[in-house]
Amino acid sequence: MISSKPLSFVINSSASDENSEEKNTTTSATSENEMERKRYDRQMRAIGKEAMTQIGSARILVIGCGGLGVEIVKNLMLMGFKSITVFDNKKIVSYLDLNSHFYLNEDHVGLNRLDSVIDSLYELNPYCKLEKLEAETLTEDIIKKFNIVISSDELIVSDYVINISEICHTNGIKFIAGYTIGLFSSSFVDFGEGFVVKDADGEAPSHGIVSGIEIVQKDGISVAIINTKDETQPEPHNLSNDDYVKFHSIEGMVQLNNTEKPFQVKVVDVYRFELIGLDVSEFGSYTQGGYFRQVKQEKVLDFKSLKQSLVDIDAGLFDDISAFLLYNFAKMDYPIKLHYYSLALNRFISQKGRLPQNYNTEEAKEIISIASNILESTERKAPYFVDEILFSLLSYTMSGPLNPMCTMLGGLLAQEAQKACTGKFSPLFQWCYLESVNSIPDIITNAIKENVNADIRPTLSKLNIDVEPKNNRYDAQNMIFGADFQQHLTNQKVFLVGAGALGCEYLKNFAMIGLGSGPRGTLSVTDMDSIEVSNLSRQFLFREEHVGKMKSECAAKAAQKMNPSLNIRAMADRVGKETENVFDSSFWGELDLVVNALDNLEARLYVDSKCVYNQKPLLESGTLGAKANSEVILPFVTNNYGKHKDPPQKQFPECTIHRYPNMIQHTISWAKAFFQSSFTKSVEEAKLFLKSPQAFFEEKGNNMVTLDSVTMYLCQRPQSFEDCLSWSVIRFEELYNHSIKNILLTYPEAFTTSSGARFWSGSKKCPKPIEFSVEDETHLKFVFYGALLYASLFNIEGPADCRSNHAKFFEANKQYLIDVVSRTVIPKYIPNPISRDDDDAKDSSKEGSSEKPKELSEEEIERQQRQMNEYTTKLRNDLTTVAEKIDSDRALLETAFFLTDIDFEKDDDMHMEFITSASNLRARCYNIPEIDVYETKGIAGSIIPAMITTTALITGLVVLELYKVLDLNFNELKEKLKTEGDKEKFLERFSNSYVNIGIPFITQSEPVPCKKDVANGLYDIWETINISKTKDNVGTLGELIEHIQSTTKLTVTSVTYEGAILYTCFMADETKEKRMARPLDQLLNAIFKSEKSKTVFNLGVLAMDLNSTTNSDIVTLPTVVYSAEKGGLSEEEKKKLLLEKKKQLLKQKQQK
C-alpha cells in the first residue's frame, strides 16, 4: 500500500514533479514547489540546500512501528525524506504500546499495529512517499533495495539485529539501530568503511573582514599575520588551530585572493591568525580591505560492523570512554556498564523468550549473574562493571516503552539518517547508551537500595505501591512508577507557554503520559501566533489545512484526539504584563507546574519571574538548529532562569550602518531602517497628523524633517503606479549616488586623519556612487519593489498581476519599467557634505586637503538658517491647508488622504525582494559581497534554524525530568533543605541537559543550587517575607515599611500591589503622610475591588542600601506576604481552608 504520489523536494522552484501521476500545469507545479520550499525553510537553514536535496533521494527502511519506530518515521517524514518503507512483521497492538504510540488508542488493542496507524502517518507530509512492506521475513534481496536501514524494535545485540547489520555492512547500506524499553535505551550506527563527513559540526563557516596584515619573520620565511579586528565593533574570528580559510577583495596583497587551495591557520589570539608555512616575501604589500571565510575540510571515517564492534569491545580494544557517547561526567562508567547489561538482557530474553517481569527480584538477580558470567568470559574481567543497584533498577522497570524515551531516541536516530545520506554533521561513532533510572519515584528507589538482595514486592506492598497492570493506556507507567503516581500525574494543573515546535512535541508527550487528564487535572496552553507554512516541517501537530489558524487551538485539538481524556484549555493570549488580568494571581496560584516552550528571552524572563513570585516549578528548554538545552527550576532549591546573564543581542553602531559598512549584515540593517523609515515610521507620523493636526503641530510643528516627510505623503501623493515608479527611481539616485557623493565630499578617497593615517583603510571601505542603469536587474528590482510598497501606502493597485504574481510580472514587463524610468526627471545633484566626526579633524597641510570642504562663514550659516525657517513655514502652511480640507470633509480620510503603513514581514516575498535589492546596492557601493534573497531573509528576519529532531530529543529529556519534579513535595523541601550542601546532595537526582545533535554531543549536569544572595544575603530568590497584621503589629502602610526596614536594614523606595503603587519615595510629602497612616488592609482591598475582602496580599517591594559604599543599586526584595487576618491563620487552618476551596471547585465542575 502506497500513499498518493508526492512531489519530490526540489530546490529549484521551476522544476516539475517527475513522479506526478497527472501532468500539472506550470502554475500549479510552481505553487506546490513553493509550498514545499516554505515548508522546509527553517530546516534548510540548519542543514543547507545541498543536504536538503540529498534527503530527497534517500530510500529508507524502518524496521518496527512501535513507540520508537513511529517517532523515527514521524521525524523522517517531517524532515522531507522522499521514500520511507515500514516493516512491522504483523505485530499486534497491546496496552503497553499506548503510552508511547501517539496514533494508537484502546480501540486498537488486538489489531495489526502497522495497519492501525499507516493512514495517520500518511497525513504527516503530502510530499513524502510512505510504503508498508508486506513480507514474512526480511531477506537480503529486500534489504538491498534500500540505502538506509533503521532497526527500532529489537535489542541491538540480538542475533536478529546483528544479522541485518551484517547484510547492510557487506552491501554498503547505512545501518542505524535503536532500542528502548522502560528507562533504558541503546543506539548503534554503522555507515561502512570510507564514509565521508563533509561538514563535521554543521556550523556556518567563520567569516569576517581583514583589517590589516602584519609580516613577521619565522623559520626563515616571511609569514602573514591576519588581523580581523573591526575597531567600531570588534568581533572574534572564531577560528581554531588547523582550520582552513580563503580570501577575497584584499587590496595590495592580491596573491591571497581567490586561491584554488585554502590556507591553513594557526590562531594567534581572538582577532589574529597566522597562515602556516606560507612565504609572502614575494607578495604585494597589503593596502586595505578584504574578507576571509573558513573552508570546511572533509574527514573520512571507517565504521565497524555491529558484530565486529561487539568482539572488539569484549577484547578491550576500545577504552571505555571513546567506544561510547558519554552523556554525564558524573556517570563516566555508565555506558560500559549499560553495554554489559544489554548483553545480559539479551541472553535472558533468549532463554526466557520475554523481558524480565516488573519488580521481580529473582529475575533481576538472574540478569546480574548473567552479566558477571559474560564479563568473566571476556578479556576485561572488570567486576565493577556489574552495578547491582543500577541493574536491579533497570530490570524492575522493563514493562514497556515509555513516551519520553521513545521521543528522545527517535530524535537522535532520525538525525543519524540525515547524516547518512548527506555527510552533514558528524555521525554517532558508534555506540550510545542512555538511561533515566532517577525518574523512578524516590520511595521505590530507596526501598530497592535498602533491600537490594531481598524480594522487593513485599516492601512495595507495605508502602501501598501498586505496580500491577490495569489494562489501560498508562500501563507502561503504572508498572514502573505505580498506580498512585500515575493518578497524581493525571491530576496536575499544568501551564504550557507556547504551542510552536517545542509546544507541539510537549503536547503530544503530555497526551501520551496522561498529564492533566484526571478529574482534578488541567492542561492550559497559550500561543498568540497563527500557523505558517514554514511551521509544518517541525511543528508536528499541524497540517496544511491549518495554515492561518491559531496554533494553540489546532494543537490542543490534535493532542485531545490522541488522548480524549486530556482536560486541555487552549488560549491565544500573550503571557506578559498586559495580560495580567487573564493570567492573574489566582491562575498562577492554582498551578502545579509550568513548562516553557518559548523562543524569545523577554517572555522567558517574564514567566520565570511569575514562577518565582508564586513559587512554582518551571521546566525550561530551547533549541537552535542542531543545539538544544533544558533546565530544571525548583522552588527553594535551584537558581531561577533569570539568574543567568544572557549575552545582549548584537547591535551595530549607527556610524557603521550609515557611513562605514563593511559586511552584508550592515547593509541589511541599513535597508531595514530605510524600509521602516519610508513605509512605517514616517507614514505613522502622517497618520498622527490626520488624526489630530493641532496636537501634531504642538508637538512637532518646528521639526523641519518631520514636516517634510509628512508633507510628501499628504501633499505630494502619487496618482498612479507610474508616479510610484518615478518616486522609487528618485530614491535610488538619492541613496546610491547623491548621498555617496556627499560622503566623499567630506572624506575624499585620499583623505588622511590628523595622525596622518589613511582614513579609508582597515575596516573602513571607501564607497563609490552608482549610476542608475536600466540594464542592471538589481537596479530595476529596487525600483519595481519600492514602487509596489510605496503604492500600497496610498491604496494604488498598479497593473494586473503586479502584486499577485510579482516575480513573473517583473520578468515579463521589464520594458514597461524601463519606459517609465526613462521618462522620470531626476533632480540635479546639489553638493551637501556630511558632518565630519570630531576625531577626524586634519591639518590642512596634509595630502588631500584641497578636497576638504570649506568652513562656512557666519553670514552663510545665517542665510541657510533663514532658508530653513522659510521652508518650515511653507511646510506648515501646506499642512494647514490639508487640515482645513479634512475638517470640512472627513470623508477625505478614506479617499484623497487615505494612508496606511506597512510593517516589515520577513515572510512577505515583496518585502524581501526590496530589502535584498536595497541591501545589495548599498553593498555594491562599498564593494561588499552581495547575497541572494534566501540568505538576506535569514539575516533580516533573524530566522532561527530549526529541526524536528532536536526538538523531539530535548522534549523527551524534559519529560524524564518532569517525572522527577512531580515526585516532590515543595513544602517539605522548604523545611528540609536548609543549607547549600543539602541542596547539592538533593539535586544529584536532577539533570540539566545540553545537546548538540550534530556532533553528536549530549551531556547532563546537576542544576545549580540557589544561594542567599538577595537583600545583602538575607534571602534566596524563592523566599518570602511574611508579615502578620496581628503577630507583628503591622496595621498601616507606614508600620509595614518600618517593619521591613528594621528587618532588612535597607531603605524601602517603593511598595506595589497588583501593579498599583502604594508608596514611592518620590511621593509628595502630604500624600505620603496620608498614605502611610492608612490601614493597610483597607488600602489593599480598595485596589482589589471585590465584594469579598481579601486577607492575604503579595506585595512587591524595592529598597536601597544607603549605608553601602560599594553598592547603591535598587534591590528587589522577595515577595512580601502580608496577612491581615485577625490573629492570623495557623498552618492547619490554612490547609483546611484550602481543602474546602478545592471541594467547592470540584463540586462546581461536577455541576457544570
N, C-alpha and C positions, 0 to 999 in steps of 0.2 A: 504493500500500500504506500503510495507516494502522494505528497501534498501537491496542490496545484502548482503548475510551473512558475518558478520565481524569476525575478530579474537577478542576474549576477551582479556583483558590485563592480561598478565602472567608475574610475576616477574622471575620465573624460566624459563630460555630460552629453557630448554629441553622439556617443556610441549607442548602438541599439542593442536590444536584448536578443542574443543568439538563441536562447532556449525558449523563447516565447512561442506558444502553440499557435497564436494568431498573429498575423502581421500587424504591428502597431503603426499608427501614423507617426510622423516625425514629432508632432506636437506632444502626443501622449507619451512617447518614449522619453522625450526630453524632460517632461514634468515628473515622470516616475524616477528617472535617474537623478533629478534634482531633489526629489523627496528622499531618495536613498543617500545622497551626498549629505543632506542636512541631518539625517538620522545618525550618521556615524561621525559627525563633525568633531565632537569632544574626544572621542576615542582616537580619531585620526591625528589629533593634535598631541596625543600621548605616544603613538607608535609610528606615525609618519605615513605618507601617502603610499610609498612603495610597499611597506608592510601590510597596509590595508588591502592593496591589490593582491598580494600573495595569499592572504587569508581566503580570498575568493576561489583559489584554485585547489585548496586542500580537500581531501576526501577522508573523512574521519569515521572510525568505527568505535562506538561506545558500548562496552560490554557491561550490562547490568543497568536496570532502571529503578533501583531503589532510591532511598533518600539522597545518597551521594551521586548516583548516576543522573538523576533528574536535575540536580543542581548543576552538574557539569554540562548537560545538554542545554539547560536554560541559558547558562552563561555563553556557551559557544554560539547559540542562535542569536542572542542579543549582540554578540561581537561581530556578526556578519559572515560566519563561515558558510560557504556555499552548499556543501553537501555533507550531511550528517546521517549516519545509519546507526540504529539502536538494536542490539541483540539482548534479549532478556530470558531466553531459554524457558519460556512458558511458566514464569514464576507466578505464584498465586498471592493475592493481597492478604495480609494478616493485620491484626490490630497493631502489631509492633511497627508496621510501616507508616502508620498515620501521623506519628509525631514528627516525622522528617519529610514527608512527601506531600507537597502543597497542592497536588491535583487529585489526591485520594481522600475519601471520607468513609464513614461506616457502611454506606451502601455498597462499596466496592469490595468489602471483605469476602473472600472466597472466589473472586473473579480473577481473570487474567490481568496481571499488573500492567503490562505494556498496552494492551488493548484499552484499558480503563483510562489511560492518560494521553494517548497519542493525539487525539483530536484537540485537546487543550494545548499541547505542545506546538501543534501547527500554527496556532494563533499568535505565538510569540513574535514571529517575524515572517512577513509575506515574501521576503526576498531570499529566504533560505529554503533549500530542498531538504525535507526530513523524510527518512525512509525507515521502516522497521524490517529487520531481517528475519525471514521465516526459514528456520533451519533447525534440525535436531541437535547438531553439534557444530562447532566452529572447525572447519578444516583449513589446511594450509592454502588451498586454492581460494577459499573465501577471504582469508586474511590478506592475501597478496593483492586483492582489489583496492586496498586502502593504503594511503601513505602515512597515516597516523592511527594508532590503536590505543584506546584507553580502557583499562580494566578497572571496574569500580565496585564489584560485588563480592569478591573473594579475597581471602587473606593473601597478601602479596607473596609470602614464602611458600604457598601451597604448590603442589605439583601442577595443578591446573594452570595457574598463572605462569609458573616457570616454563611450561611447555609453550604457551603462547609467546612468551618473551623470546624464547629460542628461535621460533619461526620468524618473528619480527627482526631480530638481530641478524639472522642469516640472510634475510631478503632486503635489508636496508630500509626497513619500515620503522619509523619513530615509535617508541613504546613508552607509555606512561601508565603507572599503576597506582591506585589508591585504595585504601580500605579504612573504614571506621566502624566501630561498634562501641556503644557506651561512651566512655570518656577517653577512649584510646583511638589513635589514628596513625597510619603509616603511609609513606609515599616512596615511589622509586621511579627514576627516569633513565632511559637508555635511548640516546639519539644516534647510536652507532659510532663507528670509527671515522675520524676526519670531519667531524661536524664543525662547520664554520660559524663562529659568532661574529656578526658584522658590527654590532654595537653593544659593548659589554654592559653598559649601565643605562642606555636609553636616554640619558640626559641630553639636552640641547648642547651642541658644541660650544665651548667657551669662545668668545669673540670680543673684540674691542678695538679701540684706537691705538695707534702708535704715536706717542707724543715726543719721542726722542730716541736716538740710537747712540750709545757710547761705545767706543772702540778701545779694547784693552788687550794687552799682550799676555798670552797664556800658552805655555808649552811651545814657544817659538812661532806662534801664528797670531794674527790679528783677529780677535773674537768680538762679535757683536753682542752687546747687552741691550735688549729692547726695553724701553720704558713705556709703560701703558697708562701712566697717571694723568688723568684729566684734572687740571688744577681747580676747575669750577665745581666738579663733583667726582672726587676720587672713587674709582671702582676697582677692586682687585681683579687680576686677570683670571683667577680661578683655574690655573693650570697646575699640573703635578709633574714631578720629575719623569722624564721619558715620554711625555706627551709629544705630539707632533703638531706643527702649525704650518699654515701657508699665509702669504701676504699679498696685498694688492694696494694700488693707489699710493705707494710710497714715492715721494719725490726726491731726487738726488741719488739715493742708493737703489736704483731701479732694478738691479740684478736680483733683488729679493722678490720682485713681483711675479705672481702667476707662474711659479716654477712647476715643473712636472712632478717632482717629488717634494714631499713636505720636509720640514726641518725638525730635528729632534731637539727638545729643550731641556734645560736644567734650571730649576727655579732659584732665583737669587733672593727675592723677597716677594711680598704680595703684589707689588707693582712692576717688578722687573724679572726678566728671564733671559738666559744665555742660550745662544744657538750652538749646540755641541758640535765641536770638530769642524766648524765652517771657517775657512780663512777668507776674510773680507778685505784683505790688503789691496786687491786689485779692483775693488768695487768703488763706485762713485760715492761722494760724501753726502750723507743724509741732509736734506734741507728742511722738509716738513711733510706732515700728513702721513696717511697710510692706515691700514687696518690689518689685524691678524684674525685668523679663525682656526680653531682646533680641527684637526683631521683625525677622525676615529680610525683606529687600527684594528684589523681583524685578528682573531685568535682561533686556533684550531683545538678542539677537544676530542679525545678518544674515550668513548664510553665503553664500559664493560657490560656484558650481558648480565642479567639477573643471576643466572646460575653461577657464572664466574665470580661475580661480586660476593656472593654468599661464601664461596670457597675461600676467597682472599681475606674476608673479614675473620673467618674461623682460624685462618693461618696467621693472623696478626699482621698482615701486610699493610693495613691501614693503621694510623694512630687513631685513637678513639674519638678525636675531635674532627679531623679532616674528612673522615668517612661519612659523617652525618652533619646535617644542618643543626647548628647549636641554637637553641631558642631561649635559653635562660642561663645566665652566667652563674646563678646560684644552683643550677642543676646540670653542671657540666658533664656529669657521668650518666645522666638520664637517657640520652639517645642510645648508648650501647646497652644499658640495662633493658630498655624497651625493645631493642633488637632481639635480645635473647628471650625476652618474654614472648615476643611474637613467634619465635621458633618453637618455644614450649607450647604455646597456644595451638599452633598448627598441628603438632604431634598429638595433643589432647583431642582436637577435632577429628583427626584421622582415626584415632582409637574409638572415640565415642559416637562419632557421626553427628555431633552437635556442639554448640557452645556451652561453657560452664553455666550451671544454674545460678540465679542471683542469690547472693549471700549464702552459698553452700560452702562451708568451711572445708569439708573433705576434698572437694574438687579444687578449691584454691590451693590446698596443700599439695595435691597431686601435680598441679601445674608447676609449683615451686620445685618439687622434686624432679620433674622432667627437665626444668631449666638447669638445675645443678648437674644432672647427668650429661646434658648437652655440652655444658661448659667443660666438664671433666674430659670429654672426648676430643676437645679441640686443643690447639697449641696454647691457648690463652690461660686456661686454668686459673681464672681470677674469681674467687668466691664472692667478692664484694659486688659483682655484677648481679647477683641474685638478691634483690631487695625484698624481704618478706612482706614488709608493710605495703610497699608500692604494688607488688604483685598481687597481694590479697585485695587491695582496693580495686584494682583493675578487674580481677577475676570475679569479684562480687557484683560488678556493675556492667556486665556484658549482656544485658537483657535485649537491647535492640539499638538501632541507630538513633542518635539524638540530633534534633534540628541544628543546634549551633555548630556541632562538629561537622555535619554534612555541609553546612553553609560555608564554614571556614575552609574546609578541604576542597570543596567544589570550586571556590575562587582560585585557590592555589594551583590546582591541576588544569583548569581551563586556561590559565595564563601560560602554563608549560606548553599547551597545544599551540598557542600563538607563537611562542618562541621556536617550536619545532619547525614551523613552515616559513618563518621569516628570518631567523637568525638575529632578531631584535631582542635585546636583553640577554642576560646570562642564564642558562638553564640550571635547574637543580642538579647538583653533581655529587652523589646520585641518590642519597637517602635522606628522608626526613621523617622523624617520629615526633608526634605531639600528643600531649595528654593534658587532662584538666581534673585530676583527682581532687584538687582543692575545692571543686564545685560541689562535692558531696557535703551534705549538712554536717556541721561540726559535731553534733551529738552522735552521729553514726561513726564519723572518723575517729573520734576519741574512744568510742566503745571498741572499735577494731584494734586500735593501738594498745588499749589496756588489756585486751583479751586475744592477742594475736594467735595463740595456739588453741584457743577454746572455740567451741561451736558458737557462732555469732547469733544464731537465730533466737535462742532463749533470751539473750541480752536485749535484742531488738523488741521482743515481746514484753519484757519488763518495762521498756521505755515507751511502750504503746506505739511502736513504729510498724506500720503495716506496709509490707513491700510485696504483697500478693497482686497478681494481675486482676484488673477489674473489667476486662473486655470492653475497653473504651479507647478513644483516640490518644489518651495520655498514658497508656500502659508502659511505654518505654521509660517515661519519667516516674510513674508510680513505683515501678520495680527497682528504681535506683535511689530516688530521693524520699520515697514514702508517700502514702496517700494524704497524710496531713499536710505535708509540704506542698503537694500539688494543689490541694484545696486552698492553702494560703496564697499560692501563686495566682490562682484564678480570682481571688477576692481583692487583689491590689488595685489601687487607684493610681493610674499612670498618666503622665502628660508627655506626649511625643511632640517636640517642636521641630516641624519641618516634614514635608512629605515629598521630597525630591529623591535623589538616588539613594542616599542613606535611609531616608524615611520609608521608602518602598520596601527595602530589604528588612528593616526593623519590623514593619507591619506584617510582612509575611512571616517572619520569625515569631513575633508575638502571637499571631494567629495559631501557629503550629504548637507552641508550648502552652497556649490557653491563658496567656496573661490578660487579666481583666475580664475574663469570661464568666466569672462566678456571679452569684446573686448579689454580692456586695461590691463587685469589681466594676471598674470603668476604664476605658482607654480613650483619652481625648487626644486628638491630633489637629494641629493647625498649620496652615500654609496659605499665604496670601497670593501665591503665584498661580498662573494658569499653565497648562501643558503646551509645550512646544515640540516641534518635530525632532529637534536635537536631543530631547529628553529620552527618546524611545530606545536608544541603544544601551541605556544603563538604568533606567527607572522602570523596573520590571513590571509594575502593576498597570502600566499604561499601554494603550494600543492607538493605532492611527485615528480611530473614530473618537478618541478622547481629546485630540488636539483642540486647544481653545477652551477646554473646560477646566474647572478648578481642580488642582492637584489633590487637595485634602479629601474632597468629596469622592473623586474617582478611586483614589487609593483606599479609602475606607470601605467602599462598596466591594472592591476586589478582595480585600482582606476578609470581609464578612462572608463573602462567598466561599472562601477557603475554610472558615470556621464560623458557622451561623450563630454559635453561642457568644461570639465576641460582642461585648457591650461597648460599641465604638461610637464616638461623637466627633463628627467632622466639623471643623471651623475654618474660616477663611480670614482670620484676624492676625495682623502682625503683633508679635509679642514685644511690647515696649511701653514707654511711659504714656503714650497717647491712648493705649487700650487698657489702662489700669481699672477702668470701670467694667471691663469684661473679665479680665484676669485679675480679680480683686483679692483681698486678703482671705476671704472665705474660700475662693477657688484654690489658692496656693496652700492654705491651711489643711485642706482635706486630702491633699495628695500624699501618696506613699513613696513615689519615685518620679524623677524627671529624667528624660532621655533627650539629649540634644542631637538633632540631625540638620545642623545649620551650616551655611557656607560663608558667613561673614562674622568678623570679630565683634562688631558692635552688639549684635544680637546675642552672641555667646556670652559676652560680659554682662549683659542685662539679665539674662536667665540665671547666670551664675550668682549675681547679686541677690536675686529673689530667692534662690535656693539657700544662700547663706542666711538671709533675713528670716526665712521661715524654717530653717534647719532641716532641709530636705536633701536626701542623697541625689547625686547627679552623675549620670553616665555620659561622658563626652567623647566625641570621635570626630575625625576629619580625614579627608583624602586629598591628594594632589597627584594626579597621574598614577604612577606605579607606587606611590608612597601613601602611607596611612598611619594614623596613631589613635590610641584610645586612652582614656584616663578615668579612673575611678575616684569620685569625690564623695567622701563620707563625713557627715556631721560629727563634730567633736574629735575627729581622728586625723584627717588629711588636710593639706592645704587646699584652698579653693582654686578654681580655674584662673580667676583674676590675679592670683599671686604671681603668675608668670609675666614676665616682661616681654611681650611680643615686639619684634622689630617694627619700627614705624614704616608705613607704606612709602615706597620710593617716590620722591618728587624731584623734578628738575628745576634748577634755578631759573628765574624769569629771564635773566640775561642770556642764558644758554638757549632757551627756547626762541627768543625774539631776535637775538643778534648773532650768537655764535654756536649754532647747532653743529654737531659732528657725527651724530648717529641717527639712524632712521627713527628711533624712539622719540628723539627730539622733534623731528619734523611731523610725526604723527600727533604728538601733543599740541604742536602749533596748529595743525589742521583742525583738530577737535576744538581748539579755542576759537578759531575763526568760524567754525560751524556754529558754535554756541553764541558767539557774538552776533553773527549775521541772521540766524534763523530762530534764536531762542531769546537771549537776554535783551537785545535791542527791541525786538518785537514786543516783549513783555513791557518794556518802558512805554512804547507807543500805546499799548492796550491800557496801561495805567492812566495815560493822558486821556484816552477816550472815556474811561470810566469817571474821572473827576479832573477836568482841566485845571480848576482852581487849586486843588491840592497839589497837583503836579507842578504848577508854576511856583507855588510857595516853597516847595522842597527842592526843585531842580531848575527853576527858571533862569538861573545865571550860569548854568553849566553848558557851555557852547557845544561841546562834543555830544552830550545827550540830546540837546535841542536839534542838532544837525541830523543825528540818526533818526530821531522821531519824525522830523520833517520829511526825510527821504521816504519813510514808509507811508506817510499820510498825504504829503503834498506832491510827491513825485512818483505816484503809484503807476506801475506798468498797466497798460490797457490790453496787451496781447502777449502771447508766448514769445513772439519775436522781440518785444521790449525786454523780456526777461533774459533772452539770449544776449541782447546787447549789454544789459546790466552785468552779465557774467563775464563778457569779454573785457569790459572796463575794469572789473575786479581783477582779472588776470593781469592786465597792464599795471595796475596799482601794486599788486602783491609781488610779482616776479620780475618787474622791470623797474618801475619808478622807485619803490622802496629800497631795492638793492642798490640802485644808483645813489640814493640818499645816504646809505651806509658808507659807500665808497667815497662820497664827498668828505665825510668826516674821517674815515680811515682808509685812505688810498692803499693800493696793494703794497707800495713801498714804505708805508708808514712805520716809524720806529717809536718806541716808548721813550720816556725820559731817561731810562738807563741805557739807551742805545740798542736795545734788543728789537728784533723784528716783531711788529705787532701781530701780523698774520703768520704765526708759527705754532709748533706744537699742536695742541688740541684746537686752536683757533684756525678755521679754514676760511680763506678769502673767498667771498661769493662773487658770482658773475651774473649779470642780468640776463634774462631770457627774452628773445624777440618772438612774439607770437607767430606761429606758423600753422596754416590750415592743413599742412602735410603731416603734422605730428598728431598721432591719435590721442596721446595723453593731454595735449592742449585742448583738443576738441571735446574729450570726455569731461574735463573740468568745466568747460563752457556749457555743455549739454546738461550734465547732472546738477550743476549750480543753478541753471535756469529752471530745471524741474522743481528744485527745492524752493527757489525764490517765487515761482509761480504758485506754489502751494499756499504760501502765506496769504495770497490775495484771492484764492479760490479760482485761479485761471487754469483751465483744463489742458490746453495745448492740443496738438494734432492727435488723431485717433491712434491708440496703442502706444503712445509715447510713454505712458506710465505702466500699463498692464503688461506690456511686453517691451520694456525699455531697452534691453540689450539688443534685441532684433531690430527695433526701430533705429537705434544708433547705427548699426551696421548698414541698414538699408537706406538711410536718409542722410548720409554724410554730405552729399552735395547741397541738400536743403540747408544744412547747418552752415556750410561754407558760404553759401549765398547770403544768408542773413548776417553772418560775421563780417563779410566783406563790405556790407553797407553801413556797418557801425562806425560812428565817428569817435575816434579815440582822443580823449583830452590830451593836449600838449603837455609834455613833461615840464614841470616847474621845479627847479632845484630847491630842496628843503632839507638841509643837512640835519642828521640826528644829533642829539646832545652827546657830548663826549663824557666818558667815565672820568671821574676825578683823578684817578691814578694813572691816566694815560697822557697827562699833560707832557709836552715835549719842547725841548729847546728849539727855537726857530732856526738855529744854525745847522740842525741835523738834516741829513738827506731826506728828501721828500717834503720838506717844509713848505715848498712852493704850492703844494696841493692842499695845504691846511686851510680850512675855512677862515674867512676874515672875522675878526671880532666886531660885533655890532656896536654902532655909536649910540649915545643916549637918545639922539633925535630919532634914529631908526627904530629903536625899541619903542619910543612913544608913538611913532607913526603906526607900527604894527599893532600896538595895543588899541589905538583908535579904530583901526580896521576891524579888529576882533570884536570890539564893543558894538560897532555899527552892524556887523554881521549877526551878532547875538540878538540885537534889537529887531533886525529883519526877520530872523527865525521866530522870535516871539510873536511878531505881528502876523506871520503866516499861520502859526498855530492858533492864534486868537481867532482868525477868520474861520479855521476849521471848527473851533469850539462853538462859534456862533451858529454855524450851519447845523451842527449836531443838536444844539439847544433848540433850534427851530423845527427840526425834524429828526426825531430819534430813530426813525426807520432807516436812516442813512447808515447806521451802525451795521446793518445786515446787508447793505448794498455797496454804496460808494466808498464807505470806510470800513468794510469788512476786513478783519485781520485775525489770523490765527498763528500761533507759534508752533515750532517743531522741536520736539525733544529727540536727541540723538538716540538711535536704536541700532545696536550692532547687528541685529538680525534683519534689518531692512536693507536690501541689496542696493537700493538707490543711495542710501546714506553712505554705505561702504564704498561704492564706486566714487562718490565725491571725495570722501576722506582720503582714499587711495591716490586719486589723481592730484589732489591738493598737496598731499604729503610728498609724493614723488617729484612734483615740480619744485617744491621747496628743496628737496634733497638734491635735485639736479643743479640748482643754483649754487649749492655748496659742495658739489662733487661727492655726494654721499651715495653709496649703492642703493638702488631702488628695489622695492619688493612688490609682490603681487597682492591682489585683494585678499586672498586667503590668509597670508601672513599678517597683513595690515589689520584684518579683523581680529586676529588673536591678540594683537598688542592694543589696539584701540578699545576693544571690548573687554580687556582684562579677562579673557576667557581662560578658565582653569581646565587643563586637560583632565579627562576622567575616563575610567574604565570600570565596567561592571565587576570584573574580577577582584580588584582592590576593594571595592565597596562591599562585596559579599564576604570577603575574608575578614575584614575588620569588624563587620557587624556580628559575625559568628563569634569572634573573640569577645566582643562586648556582652553578648547574651550569656556566655560562660561566666562572666563576672556578675551578671545580673542574678544568676542563681545564688551566688555568694552573698550579694547585698541583701537579698530577700531572706537570708538566713539570720539576719541581725536584728537585735533589739536595741535601738539607738538610745533609749532612756537608760538602759543598763550600761551601755558603753560609756555614757557620760560620767557615770559614777565609778566605773571600773577602771578606765584608762586615765589615770591622773598624770603620769609622768611621760616624758618623751620616749623613754625606754619601753614603757608599757605599750605605747602606740606602735613603735617599731616592731616589736615582737608580734603584736596582733596583725600588723599589715603584711607579714610574711605570707599570708594566705592569698593576698590580692595581687593583681598584676596590671600595670600599665603596659600597653603594647606599642611597639614601634616597628613598622613594616616597610620594606621596600621590595615589592613582589618582583621587581625586575632584576635584582642582583643574583639570587633572591636572598633576603635578609629578614629574619623575624627575631626580635628579642623582647623579652619581658622583664620588667623590674618592679620592685615594690613601690607603691605610692609614697610620697614624701609626707611624714607626719607634720601636723601643724604645731606651731610654737606660740608661746605667749609674746607676741610682738606688736600688739595693739595697745595704744594709750600707754606708752612708756613701759611696755612689758607687763601690764596688769592683766591683760586678757588675751585669749587667742581669738581668731576670726569668728568662731562659732558661738562664743559665749554671749550671754545676755546680762544686762544689769537689771536686776529685779528690785523694784521699789514698791512697797505696800503703803497705802494711804494710812492705815491704822498702825501697823507694826513699826514703820519708820517715821511716823508722824509727819507725813508729807501730804498736805492738803491743797496747797496753792502752787501755781507755777513757780513763784519765787522760791518756795521751800524745795521744790524739785531741783531747781538749778543749784541751790545752795548745797543740797544733799550730794548731787553728782560732783560738784567742785570739791567738797570736803573728802569724798571717797577717792577721787582720781588725782587730786592735786593739779587739775587742769582748769582753765578758764573757759566756760561754755560761751560759744559765739552764736549758736542758733539751735532752736528746737522746732521740729516739724512733726506733723501727723497727717498721714494720707495726702501728702503733697501740700498741705496748708501750713503756713508759717505761724507758729505760736509765739516765737520770740527770736529776735535778732539783735545783736549788739548795736546795730545801726538805727534802731527804732528811736523815734523822738522820745525825750525823757518823760513827757506827760503820758504818752501812750504806753511806754514801758512800765511806768509806775502802776497804771490801772491794770494792765495785763498781769503783772507779777502778783498782784493781790487777789486775783480772781480764783475761786475754787477750780481746781484743775479738771475734775470730772465733769463739771458743768460746761466748762470751756470746750472740752473734747467732745461731749455729746452734742453740743451746738453745731460742731463741724460734722459729726456723724449723721445728724438729721434722720433719726429713726424713731418710730413710735416707742420702741423698746430701748431703754437706755443700756449702753454697754458698760461693763465694769472692768474690762482688761483692755489696755491700749498699748500698741507697739509704737514707740516714738523714735524718731531719728535725731541724733544729737551730734553737732560738730563742736570741737573745742580746740584750744591752743595752749601750749606750754609757755607762759610768759616769763618763766624763770630760766628757761633754757638759753644758753649762749650759743648753742650749735644748731638747734632745730626750731624754727618758728613757723613750720608748716601747720596748716589746718589738719586736725586729726579727726577721723570719723570714728566715733565710739561705737561699741557693739550696740545692738538694739536694746533700748531701754523699755522694759516691760513694766508698765505702771498698773498696779492693781488697786481699784477704787472700791472693792467690796468691803462691806462692813466687817471688820475683824479679819478679812482675808479668808480665802478658802483653803482648807487643808488639801494635801495631795489626794487623800482618799475621797474627799468631797468632789474634787475636780474630776476624778476618774468616774464617779457615779454620774456626775452631770454629763460627761462625755458619752457614757454608755446610754443614758436616757435620750440624748440627742440622736445617737445612731439608731436607736429603736424607732424613734419618731420618723426619721428619714426613710428607714426600711418600710415602715407602715405606709408612708406616703407613696413610695414606689409601688408597693403591692396594690394599693387602691387605684393607682393610675393604670 
